Amino acid sequence: MQFFIDSADLDQLKQAQATGLVDGVTTNPSLIAKSGRKIAEVIAEICALIPGPISAEATATDYDGMLAEGRYLAKIASNVVVKLPLTWEGLKATRTLTDEGTPVNVTLCFSAVQALLAAKAGATYISPFIGRLDDHGADGTLLIHDIRAIYDQYGFDTKILAASLRSPEHVRGAALAGADCATLPPATFHALVKHPLTDKGLEAFLGDWAKTGQSIL
């Protein structure tokens, strides 16, 4: 499974990148707004920092607007993935941009049939929102299972990018369900390594070693 970081904060991204486990980045208008900077500058810096796919989202809601913004964003760097909403206009723009050779991440997916439409439109990635489904009493992980089954059944190449993952348990569920990628807030990404028994075991090992009075170097 690939790990993407869901952030537009350069300091957070540098910390995550230092682990050697980051494959890409996703951003959205809300994250860009928090930076207080121009979107082109932020995306360019992120693309230079992390060589993997960087999702940059269009804000237009009509076909012509999404197409224009998508083409603009794609010119910022070769690793930009244009992010579009799962609407009829978004799917139309997805088809056009895909045919032009621009990778597209179709976002705000909440059903398997929506994911089917995105795949037929040629999406490079589909982003089902797991946490938001859980908030409404649905099983977000089951959605990934369903999308995986449909994509495998018909041989679609669209990658499942599990989004709105708020805990290590969400990541576990997405991985078991067959998601190709997961996009995580920095806090969730760093929480993946944590387990109380790991901390307890390390403390015991170090305590025993200290009693020997030895030094490896």
C-alpha positions as CSV (number, residue, x, y, z in Angstrom):
1,M,0.0,0.0,0.0
2,Q,1.2,3.5,-0.9
3,F,1.1,6.2,1.8
4,F,0.2,9.7,0.8
5,I,0.2,12.6,3.3
6,D,-2.9,14.8,3.3
7,S,-1.4,18.2,4.0
8,A,-0.1,21.4,2.4
9,D,2.2,22.3,5.3
10,L,5.8,22.1,4.1
11,D,7.2,21.5,7.6
12,Q,4.8,18.6,8.2
13,L,5.6,17.1,4.8
14,K,9.4,17.3,5.4
15,Q,9.0,15.5,8.7
16,A,6.9,12.7,7.0
17,Q,9.3,12.5,4.0
18,A,12.2,12.0,6.4
19,T,10.8,8.6,7.3
20,G,11.4,7.3,3.8
21,L,7.8,5.9,3.7
22,V,5.9,8.7,1.9
23,D,4.9,8.0,-1.7
24,G,2.9,11.2,-2.5
25,V,0.7,14.0,-1.2
26,T,-2.9,15.0,-1.4
27,T,-4.1,18.6,-0.9
28,N,-7.5,20.3,-1.1
29,P,-8.7,23.9,-1.1
30,S,-9.2,23.9,2.7
31,L,-5.5,22.8,3.3
32,I,-4.2,25.4,0.8
33,A,-6.3,28.1,2.5
34,K,-4.7,27.3,5.8
35,S,-1.3,28.0,4.3
36,G,-2.3,31.5,3.4
37,R,-0.3,31.3,0.2
38,K,-1.0,31.1,-3.5
39,I,-1.8,27.6,-4.7
40,A,0.7,27.5,-7.5
41,E,3.6,28.3,-5.1
42,V,2.5,25.7,-2.6
43,I,2.0,23.0,-5.1
44,A,5.3,23.7,-6.8
45,E,7.2,23.5,-3.5
46,I,5.5,20.2,-2.6
47,C,6.2,18.7,-6.0
48,A,9.9,19.6,-5.6
49,L,10.0,18.1,-2.2
50,I,8.3,14.8,-2.9
51,P,8.7,13.1,-6.3
52,G,5.6,11.0,-6.1
53,P,2.0,12.0,-7.2
54,I,0.8,15.3,-5.8
55,S,-3.0,15.9,-5.9
56,A,-4.0,19.5,-6.5
57,E,-7.7,20.2,-6.6
58,A,-9.6,22.4,-9.0
59,T,-12.2,24.7,-7.4
60,A,-14.5,25.3,-10.4
61,T,-17.7,23.3,-10.5
62,D,-18.5,23.5,-14.2
63,Y,-16.8,21.5,-17.0
64,D,-15.1,24.4,-18.7
65,G,-13.8,25.8,-15.4
66,M,-12.5,22.5,-14.2
67,L,-10.8,21.9,-17.5
68,A,-9.1,25.3,-17.5
69,E,-8.0,24.9,-13.9
70,G,-6.9,21.3,-14.4
71,R,-4.7,22.2,-17.3
72,Y,-3.2,25.1,-15.3
73,L,-2.5,22.9,-12.3
74,A,-1.0,20.2,-14.5
75,K,1.6,22.6,-15.9
76,I,3.0,23.4,-12.4
77,A,5.0,20.2,-12.3
78,S,5.2,16.8,-14.0
79,N,4.0,14.9,-10.9
80,V,0.8,16.9,-10.4
81,V,-2.4,14.9,-10.3
82,V,-5.5,17.0,-10.9
83,K,-8.2,16.4,-8.3
84,L,-11.8,16.7,-9.4
85,P,-15.2,16.1,-7.6
86,L,-17.4,13.2,-8.3
87,T,-20.1,15.1,-10.2
88,W,-21.3,14.8,-13.8
89,E,-19.2,17.9,-14.7
90,G,-16.2,16.4,-12.8
91,L,-16.5,13.1,-14.7
92,K,-16.7,14.8,-18.0
93,A,-13.6,16.8,-17.2
94,T,-11.9,13.7,-16.0
95,R,-12.5,12.0,-19.3
96,T,-11.1,15.0,-21.2
97,L,-8.0,15.4,-19.0
98,T,-7.3,11.7,-19.0
99,D,-7.5,11.6,-22.8
100,E,-5.0,14.5,-22.8
101,G,-2.6,12.5,-20.7
102,T,-3.2,14.2,-17.3
103,P,-3.7,11.9,-14.3
104,V,-6.9,12.6,-12.3
105,N,-7.9,11.9,-8.8
106,V,-11.7,11.8,-8.5
107,T,-12.6,12.7,-4.9
108,L,-15.6,12.8,-2.6
109,C,-16.7,9.2,-3.5
110,F,-19.3,7.6,-1.2
111,S,-20.7,4.7,-3.1
112,A,-19.5,1.8,-5.3
113,V,-21.5,2.9,-8.3
114,Q,-19.8,6.4,-8.1
115,A,-16.5,4.6,-8.1
116,L,-17.6,2.6,-11.2
117,L,-18.4,5.8,-13.0
118,A,-15.0,7.3,-12.1
119,A,-13.2,4.3,-13.5
120,K,-15.2,4.4,-16.7
121,A,-14.3,8.1,-17.0
122,G,-10.6,7.0,-16.9
123,A,-9.7,8.2,-13.4
124,T,-6.2,7.4,-12.2
125,Y,-7.3,7.4,-8.6
126,I,-10.7,7.2,-6.8
127,S,-10.9,8.6,-3.3
128,P,-13.6,7.0,-1.1
129,F,-14.1,8.9,2.1
130,I,-14.0,6.3,4.9
131,G,-14.3,8.4,8.0
132,R,-17.1,10.5,6.7
133,L,-19.1,7.4,5.9
134,D,-18.5,6.1,9.4
135,D,-19.8,9.4,10.7
136,H,-23.1,8.7,9.0
137,G,-23.5,5.2,10.3
138,A,-22.2,3.4,7.2
139,D,-19.2,1.1,6.9
140,G,-16.5,2.9,5.1
141,T,-14.3,-0.2,4.9
142,L,-17.0,-2.2,3.2
143,L,-17.1,0.4,0.5
144,I,-13.5,-0.3,-0.3
145,H,-14.3,-4.0,-0.4
146,D,-17.0,-3.3,-2.9
147,I,-14.9,-1.0,-5.1
148,R,-12.1,-3.6,-5.1
149,A,-14.5,-6.3,-6.2
150,I,-15.9,-4.2,-9.1
151,Y,-12.5,-3.0,-10.3
152,D,-11.1,-6.5,-10.3
153,Q,-14.2,-8.0,-12.0
154,Y,-13.9,-5.6,-14.9
155,G,-10.2,-5.0,-15.1
156,F,-10.2,-1.3,-14.3
157,D,-6.8,0.2,-13.7
158,T,-8.1,3.0,-11.4
159,K,-6.3,2.9,-8.1
160,I,-8.3,3.0,-4.8
161,L,-7.0,5.8,-2.7
162,A,-8.6,5.5,0.7
163,A,-9.3,8.9,2.2
164,S,-10.7,10.4,5.4
165,L,-8.7,8.0,7.4
166,R,-8.5,9.1,11.0
167,S,-6.9,6.3,12.9
168,P,-4.5,3.3,12.5
169,E,-7.6,1.1,12.6
170,H,-9.0,2.9,9.5
171,V,-5.6,2.2,7.8
172,R,-5.8,-1.4,8.8
173,G,-9.3,-1.8,7.4
174,A,-8.4,-0.1,4.2
175,A,-5.3,-2.3,3.7
176,L,-7.2,-5.5,4.3
177,A,-10.0,-4.4,2.0
178,G,-7.5,-4.0,-0.9
179,A,-7.0,-0.2,-1.2
180,D,-4.0,0.6,-3.3
181,C,-3.1,3.8,-1.5
182,A,-4.1,5.6,1.7
183,T,-3.9,9.3,2.3
184,L,-3.4,10.3,5.9
185,P,-3.2,13.5,8.0
186,P,0.3,13.8,9.5
187,A,-0.9,12.9,13.0
188,T,-2.5,9.7,11.7
189,F,0.6,8.8,9.7
190,H,2.9,9.2,12.7
191,A,0.4,7.2,14.9
192,L,0.9,4.1,12.8
193,V,4.1,3.2,14.5
194,K,2.7,3.5,18.0
195,H,1.7,0.6,20.2
196,P,1.9,0.5,24.0
197,L,3.5,-3.0,24.0
198,T,6.3,-1.7,21.7
199,D,7.0,1.2,24.1
200,K,6.9,-1.2,27.1
201,G,9.2,-3.8,25.4
202,L,11.7,-1.1,24.3
203,E,11.8,0.3,27.9
204,A,12.5,-3.2,29.2
205,F,15.3,-3.9,26.7
206,L,17.0,-0.6,27.4
207,G,16.7,-1.1,31.1
208,D,18.4,-4.6,30.9
209,W,21.1,-3.2,28.6
210,A,21.9,-0.3,31.0
211,K,22.5,-2.8,33.8
212,T,25.4,-4.4,31.8
213,G,27.3,-1.2,31.7
214,Q,28.3,-1.9,28.1
215,S,28.4,0.3,25.1
216,I,28.1,-1.0,21.5
217,L,30.4,1.6,20.1
